[in-house]
Amino acid sequence: MTEDPRRTLGRTGEHQALEHLQRRGYALVARNHRTRHGEIDLIVCDGRALVFVEVKTRRPRGGAGGPFDAVSPAKQRQVRRMARSWLASTPDRPRVAELRFDAIGVTVDAAGRLLGLEHLEGCF
């Protein structure tokens, strides 16, 4: 059975985004956590902030617009609902002063090589 190319592209972008976050000192708390509202791509923590990260991956000139075009107000509301669900169901989560919502846009070529990565902190 062949995997959906969109799923492969998304996993590639999430991997690139996680490497970027880890280089910046964030530790992975959860990845692809499913809630009844959808799936949270990445949850990371740097000791000060617990960050819910929406990752959008595109190929150059893929026709789907830029990575952040897909982080609509409706998507932002969905991510907030997923975060509330995760917080309510995860008592052993990191206890930090700040909760934040970030978006990371990743652009990769046909071979999955990173062409660009943009990280928007606290963007919604």
DANOR-V483902 format. One record per helix or strand. SS is the DSSP state (H for helix, E for strand). FROM is the first residue (numbers start at 1). LEN is the number of residues. Records with the same first field share a line. If there is no record, write none. Layout:
SS=FROM-LEN / FROM-LEN
//
This chain:
H=5-19 / 67-4 / 73-17
E=27-9 / 38-8 / 49-11 / 98-11 / 114-7
//
